[in-house]
Amino acid sequence: MPPNHYSFKVKGVLIKEIDKCEEDFSMFITAMDDNHAVMLVREHLRIHAPKGRSIIKGIEKNQIKS
């Protein structure tokens, strides 16, 4: 039996390394729990966002997906 997956909305701030500019972000992601969702978001940002830091400010669990 496969594990349940849930939909999460993850909000936070990106701080660019070059000019220390801050930008808000919000992403929807499917994961097993909130820790898994944060891990997936950080991995996505590491690959696709400009170099810098990310600060997660909030996470909301949405509807259940099987």
WOPE-V371193 format. One record per helix or strand of 3 or more residues. SS is the DSSP state (hx for helix, st for strand). FROM is the first residue (numbers start at 0). TO is the last residue. If there is no record, write none. Layout:
BEGIN
<<SS,FROM,TO> <SS,FROM,TO>>
END
This chain:
BEGIN
<<st,4,15> <st,21,30> <hx,33,47> <st,51,64>>
END
